[in-house]
Every structure is written in structure tokens, then in C-alpha cells.
């Protein structure tokens, strides 16, 4: 049930694609050699770098989810889950790091004595913070998907434990009231046939599709941030 609830949550409502921004996000180049300008550039470029790195990680993640094999060889499954876990960890770490830099930018904006720069820098920070927030949400949802896969593994482990215990203590094989009904329709059958038995490859593909639908909104936020870059560093 947990797996179905999670997958339903990430595919229930497909967001409308955001308009394509006219300006691409990129790191800030040369600024004036003052302490204030250097501080602004360092925090801005660190936040930008985190967002852009996450864009690449998201592309890798979506590709991996589309091609991953989780229903076959157990060793292949374990290795693939480990790779997806590493991607989720890196995605979240970059987003959290970028959030810290955005917080610094908001502090700088609040202290600015230039009204135009104050406004532009805050807008820049807010838009970039929005992109990082969306990226972190995807990282969290990927972790949720991996938790669902772990739940599947634990359910299978529980089933195997029940079967082994039955053999160890000599309990009879599960029987049913109807001779044409398989033993799998008994308690173990209920474990085998609960909704989480949906193919994990299918669940991974659905997650990939959902993450793809969210990418334009991230790109739009980054483009909106880029449009405020010049104003954010005005005077530098």
C-alpha cells in the first residue's frame, strides 16, 4: 500500500509545462575588486553552481530510472538501487548547499543601501531558491521511491522467513477449502498479491516521467533568476 500511495502521489497531477526562459543561468563573471562585491559573487556563484550541477544529476537520474533493471538479478537490483541512492544523496546535498548560499544572498540584499540592487538581488535569490527547492523535492521523492523498493524487499524477506519457519517446525503446507485453488491463495498468497507486487521497473519509469514533467519549472526558475543577475550585481 505504501508503494502505491507514493507512486500515486507523484503521478496524480501532471503539472503544466512552464514557458521557456529567454536567458540561461550561468555563473557571474568579473566583478569589482571590493570585499562586498567578492562576497556577493562567491555566494551567488556557489548557489548557481549547485543548481546547474543538480540539473545534470537530474538528467542522469531520469535516464537511470528509465533504463534501470530492478525485477531481475538480485545483485543487479542491489547495484542499481545503490546508484539511485547515491544520486538522491548528491541531489539533496547540492540543493541544501545551494539553499545556504541563497540565504546569504537574502541577507546581503536586506543590508544593501541601493534600493534597486536590494530588489533585484532578492528576486534573484528567490527565483534561484525556487529552482533549488524543486530540485530538493525531487530528491526527497526519489528517496521515497527507494524506501518503497526497500519495503518490497522487506516484504519478500518476511515471506521467505515464514516459508522457512514452516519447513523448520514441520507445519503442513497451506491448504484451501477448494481443491482447484492453489495454496498461494492462502496467507502467503495475500503477501504475494498485495499491490506492492507491481513491477518495480514500472514504478521507476513512472517516477522518471514525473520528474521529467517537473524539469521545465526548474529551468524557468533558473531563467527568471538569470534575468535578475545584472541588477543583483549592479554596482559591482
N, C-alpha and C positions, 0 to 999 in steps of 0.2 A: 504493500500500500504506500509505503514511503516513496518508493521509486516512481510509482505512478503519479503521486501528488506532486513530486518535484518536476517531473517531465511535463505534466500538465501546466504547471506554473510558468515554465519557460517558453512554452509554445502556445499558450492560450490566446494571447493577443499579439498579433504581428504589428509592430509599430510602423507608422508611415515613414517612408524614406525622407530624410532631411534634404533640403536643397544643397547642391554642391557649392562650397565656398569658392570665392574668386581669388583668395590669397592662401598660399600654402604656409603652414607653420614651419619656421626654421629658426635656428639659434641666432641670437643677436651678435652682430659683428663688432666693429670698433666703437668704443665709447671714450669719452674724455677721461683723461688720467686723473680722476679725483676719487677719493675714498667712497663718496656717496655713489658715484656712477659705477665704480667697480663692484660695490656690494650689490647694487641693483642688477647688474649684468650677470654676476655669479648666481644669484638666486633664480633669476629668470631663465638663464640657460640650463641650470640644473633641472628645473621643472619641465622645460621644453624637452630636454634630453630624455627624461623619464617617460613623458607622453609618447614621444616618437619611438623609443625603444619598445614600449608596450604595443604600439601599432604593429611592429614586426613580430612580436611574440604572439599577438592575436592572430595574425595571418598564419603563423606556424601552428597554433593551437587548432584553428578551424580546419586546416589541411590534415592535421593528425586525427582529429575527430571524424573526418570524412573517410579516412583510409584505415583506421585502427581495426585490429582484429582482436576482439575480446571474447569470442564464442568458441575458439578452437583450443589450441595447445595451451595448457596452464602456464607454462614457462613464458610463452609469447604474451599471454594475458598479463602476467605479473610485470614483465618488462614494459609493456605498453602503458599500464597503469602507473608505473613509476615515472615514465617520461611525461605523462599528462600531469602527474602530481608536481613534478619539477617545474613545468610550465605554469601551473597555477600558482605555485610559490613565488616564482620570479615575477609574474604579472602583478600579484598583490604587493610584493616588496617594492617594485618600481612605482606603483600607484601611491603607496604610503609615503615613500620618499618624496615623490612629486608634491603630495599634499603638504608636507612640511615646508617645502620651498614656497608654495603658494601662500602659506600662512605668513611667511617672512615678507612676501611681496605686499600682502594686505597691510602689514604693519608699516612698511615703508610708505605706502600710499596714504595711510592715516596721518603720518607725520609730515607729509610733503606740504610745503608752503606755496606751491604752484597749483592753483585750482584746476587748471587743465590737465596737468600731469596726474594730480590726485585722482581725477575722474577716470582718465584713460588707463592708468595703472590698475585701478580697482576693477575696471571692466576686463582688462587683460587677465588679471588674476582669477576673476570669477569664471570667465569662459574657459580658461585652461583648467581651472579646478573642476569645472563640469565634465570636461573630457576625462580627466583622471578619475573622477567619481564613477563615470560609466565604465571605465576600464576595471576599476576595483569591483564593481558589481558583477562583471563577467567573471572575474577571478573567483569571487565568492560563489557564483552559480556553478562554476566548474568544480570547485571543491564540494559543493552539494551533490553534483553528479557523481563524483568519485566516492562520496560517502554512500550513495545509493548502490554503487557497484560493490563496495565493501559489505553492505547489507546483504547483497545477493550471495557473496562468498560465505558470509557467516551462516546464512540460511542453508546453504548446501552443506556446510560443515556440521550444522545441527542435525540435518537429515542423515548424514553419514554416521554420526555418533549414535543416533537412535538405532540405525541398522546394525552397527557393531555391537551395541549393548544387547539387542535382541538375540544375536548369534551367541554372545558370551554367556548369557544366563539361560539360554535354551528355550526362549519363548517360541511358540508356534508362529508360523508365517501368518501374516494378516489375511483373514478370510472375509468374505462378504456374504450377504444373505442370498444373492443370486449367483448361480453357478457360471453365468455368462459374464459376470462383472469381474474385472481384474482387481487384484489386491491393491493396485495403485490408487483405487478409488477410496481406500481407507484413509487413516490419519496421515500416512506418508504421502499418499496421493494429494491430500489437501496442501501439503507443503510444496509438492512439485508443481501444482497447478494454480497457485495463487498468482495474482497479476505480475509480481516481480519477475516471473519467468519470461517476460517479453525479452527478445534478443537485446543484449547489451550493445551490439553493433548498431541496432536500430535506434536505441536511445542516444548513442553517441552522435549519430547522424542528425537526429532531431535537434540536439544541442548545437551542433555546428551550424545548422540552418538558422537557428535563433540568434546565435552570436553574429552571423553574417548580416542579419537584418539590423543589428544594433550598430554596426560599423559606420554607416553614413552619419549617424548622430554624433559619433565621436569626431569624425572628420569635420563635421560642421562646427562643432565647438572649437576645435583647433583652428579652423579658418577664421572664426569670429575673433578668437584671441589674436591671431596674426594681424587682423585689421586694426587692432589697437596697439600693436607693438611700437609703431613710430611715436604715438602720443605718450606711451608709457615711458619711453626713454627720452622724451623731449628735454632739452637742456643738457643732454649728455652727448 
